[in-house]
């Protein structure tokens, strides 16, 4: 690894990092925030300075502030207003919490009885580009020895998954005039057998039918959006050179298709993100795309605990343990 310090002050320092086998750059910022709220403001301002970064970016360290009241145990009820600057900075920079393995809190005041307080003051954050390149980044809370803070261990895995793409129902299909006809026709096809077999067969047929219909009706929505965007640009150039009826109609037609696919893209992204408070105009924000990446990351299984209490890591070992467990369950052995 080659590291170059690109930013540093009292509460953070940022490294520009490259690997000897790769020319791609990525940034890691290490944070040690001040204890008092007003003294942390220069930290948030400095992070906002990097908000437009176009490369993978991760931030890890002691932020000395929690994200929600659930990240505190013991003591007085937490005033969430203390976290507003931190939350706003995360959203503006498009940063998502990387989550963690281990105990839920990273700091303890080690006082006796009811005076003891736990908080999650330490964490790892990343932007959508980091999650895209390294979705299997894992944060583990290690045991605190000789300190009031738990050390954080961050592991980055470049794992190329052979992902099975399961059928996904898209809400935007229901707005298509032919959708209900396709479903009704497919569902009414006669199937012979017991009720469970009939239901299974009909669902399988309907899945295949809708998948083929979607490919024919829409294609790859994200690719189509880019294609129509280029077509609109060319049509605008043509109309500037020759403002005739044919070019005007051509521009109007491709523009209508471009708007259609942009709306489809927005609906798909909104369904993926499952952010119900999302308002129109924020669909392309950094935080929105980071949330999508974060949801993908949460579906990754990095380790499981066996019946004997042993933690099992590695894709092959996890798969074997799962198969053995359910094999015993269904065979009764």
N, C-alpha and C positions, 0 to 999 in steps of 0.2 A: 504494500500500500504506500502511496505517496500522498503526503498531506501538506497543505499550504494554508496558513492562517490568513483569512481574508477580512475578519472583523473581530474586534475585541474591546470590551470595556469592563467595568467592575462586576457586572452581573452575567456576562456571557462571553464566549468566544466561539467563532465559527470557522470550521475547517472546510476547505475545498479538497475533496478526496478523489483519487483515481486508483484503479487497480492496474498492476503491471500487465495483465492480460486483456485490458479493456481501455479504450480511449475515452469512454463516457465519464463525465464529471458528475459528482453528486456532493451535496453540502450536508454537514452535520453540525448542529449548534448545541453546545453544552451550556446549561443554565444553572446558576446558583443565585437565586433571587433574594432580595432583601426581605427582612421580616415584616417591616412596616409597609402598609398599603401605599402611602404617598411616595415612598422611596422606590417602589417597584415600577412607577410610571415610566421612567427612562428605559426600563427593560422592554415594556410593551411598545414604546415608540421605536425602539431599535428593531424589534421583530417586524413591525409594520413596514419598516424600511426595506425589508426583504420580501414583502408580500407579492411582488411581481416577478419573483424568481421563476425561471423557465426550465429549471433542472430539478431532479429529485432532491427533496429537502426533508431532513428529520431533525427534531429538537428533543433532547433528553436531559433530564436533570431535576433539580429541586426548585420548584416554582413557588414554594411557600404560600400556596393558596389552593383551595379545593374547587372543584367544578360544580358540585352540588352538595346539598345537605346530607345525602346518603354516604358521602365520603368522610364523614366524621362520626365518631362514637364516643359518647361521654361528654360531660361538661354542659355548658349552656347551649340553648338552641342556636344554630348557626344563622347569621344574617347574610343572606345570599347577595346583598348589595355589595359586599366586599369582593365578590367574584366577577362583577360586571365587566371590569376592564379586561380581565383574563379571558372571559367568554367572548367578548367582542373581538379581541385580538385573534383568537382561534378562528372565528367565523370569517373575519376579514381576510386572513391569510390562507383560508381554505385548509385548515389543519384538523386532522381527526385523531382522536386518542387511539393508540395502538393496543390498548387493553393490557392484560397481564395474566401470568400464571402465578399461583401462590396465594399468600394471605392478602386480604383486601386493603390493608393499611400499610403505609411505609414509614410512619413517624409515630412515636409515643413519648409522652412527657415523663413516663416512668414514676409517676407519683403513686401514693398508696390509696387503696380503697376507691371511694367515689370520686376522688380528685384526678384519677387517671383518665387521659384523653388519647384517642387514636385518630390520626388523619391520613389521608392519601395525598401527601404533598409532592411526591416524586412521580414522574410519569414520562412516557415517550409520546411524541406527536409526529405526524407526517403529513405531507401534502399528497394530492392525488397522483402526481408523477412518481413519487416514491412508492406508493401502494401499487402502481401499475408495474413498476420494474421489480419490486421486491415485496410481493403481497404476503409472503410468509415470514415477515419480520415478527419476532417473538420477544416480549418483555417478561422477564421472570423476577419476582420479588424474592431476593435471597434473605437469609436470616441476618438480623441485626446483631452484631457482636462488637461490644465496646463502643457503640454509637446509639444515638436516638433515632437514626434513619436506617432503613433497609437499603443495601446496595441494589442497583438495578443491573441485570444482565440482559443485554440486547443481542439476539442472534439473528443474523440475516441469512436466509436460505434462497439460493437460486434454484428453484425446483420446477422443472418442466412437467407439468401434469398432463396425463392422457385423459382429459376430462370427457365424461359422458354428458352430452348435451340433452337434457331431459326436455320433454314437451312443456312449453309455457303458454298459457292462455293470455293473450293481450286484450285489454279492455277496449282498445280502439277498433277491434274487429266488429264489435256490436254496432258500430256506426255505419258499417257497410251494408248497402241495401240487399246484397245477395247472401249475407251471413246466415240469417235465420232459415232461408230456403235450403241452404247447404246442410245445415244441422238437421232440419226436419226430414229431408230426403234420406240422409244417412241413417238417422235414428229409426225411421219407419221400415227399413229393410228387414226382411224376415230372417230370424235366427231360431234354430231348433235346438233344444236342450233344456237342462234344468235352469232355474232362475239365475243362479250365480254365473253359470257359463254364458247365458244370454247377455247379462249385464257386462261381463268381462269382454265378450266379443264386440258388443256394440261400442263400448268405450274405446277399444283398440282401433276399430274401424273409424270412429269419429276423430280420434287423434291423428291417424294417418291422413284422413281426408282434409282436416283443417290445416295440417302442416303443408300438404301439397297445394291447397287452395291459397294459403298465405304466400307461399313462394311465387305462385303465378300472379296473384293479385298485387302484391307489394314488392316482392324481391327483398333485397337487403336495404332496409329503410335508411340506414346511416350512409351507405354508399350512394344510394339514389339521391339523397339530399345533396351530397357534394356534387354529383353529376349535374343535377338541375341548376345548382348554383353556378357552375361553369357555363351551362347553356344560357342562363340569364345574362351573364357577362358578355358572351359572344353576341347574343341578340341585341343587347344595348349598343355594342360597338357597331353592329350592322345598321341599326336605325340611325345612328349618328352619321354614318356615311351615306345612307340612302333612306330618307324618311318617307317610304312608300307604304301603301296599304298592306302589302304582303308582310313586310318586316314588322309593322305595328301589330298585326294579328299574331305573328310568330312570337313576338315578345310577350304579348298578353297570355298566350297559351302556355308557354314554358314558365312564366311567372306564376300562373295559377297552380301548376304542378309543383313548383318549388315551395309555394306557401303550404300546399297540401302535405308535402312530405316533412316540412318543418314542424307542422302541427302533430303529425304522426310521431316524429322523433321526440317531441316534447312530451307527448302522452306516454311513450314507452319509458323515457327517462324518469318521469314522475312516478310511474308504476314501480319501476325498479327501486327508486330511492325510498318510497313509502313515507315521504315527509308530507303529512297532510296539511301542514301550515304553509306549504310552498305557494307563493303567489306568482302570478304572471310577471315576467321580467327578471325573475331570479333564477330561471331554469338553467342558465349557463354559468352560474357563479362557481367560483372555485370550491366553496364549501359544499355545494350541491353535488359536484362530481366526486369530491373527496368522500362524502357520505356513501355514495354508490360503491366506491372502491373499498370503503370500510366494511360494508355489508358482505362483499365478496370475501374479504379477509376472515370475517367471523365464521364463515362456512368451512374453513380449513380446520382439520383435526391434527394437532401437533403432538399430542400424547394422550394416553388413556390409562386408567388405573385398573389393574387386574383384580380378580377376586381375592388374591393374596395380599393386596395392598401395594403391589409393585408398580411403579410408573414405567410404561412401555413407550418408547419413542421409535421413530422411523416408519416410513410408509409400509414396508414389507412386514415388519413386526406387528404393527397395529392391525393390518389386514388379517394376518394369521390369528391374532388373539380374538378378533371379532368373529371370524369364521368358526374358530374352536368353541367360543362361548355359545353362539346360537346353534352350532351343530349339536352340542350337548343338550341344549334346551329342547330342541325339536325331536331328537332321537331318544331322549330319556336316559342317555348314558352318563 
